[in-house]
């Protein structure tokens, strides 16, 4: 994985990590997220691995599928960067 020095890259990686953590906390399967969001499995995996930036509409769909506030994910991601 490339070294992330740009804040935007670090923030995107932190958002992906928080979405993965939320999925784990709630025990939501990939199949459930795919069904609720309409995002293709390969795309979803790239988003959650941080291999691809998440467009805002897709991010909102993911948050809805995980029943979490987008604001909460952003706050947790920012905290993770601040504590890094």
PyMOL commands that set and color helices and strands:
alter all, ss='L'
color gray80, all
select helices_A, chain A and resi 7-26+30-37+41-49+56-65+70-82
alter helices_A, ss='H'
color red, helices_A
deselect
rebuild
show_as cartoon
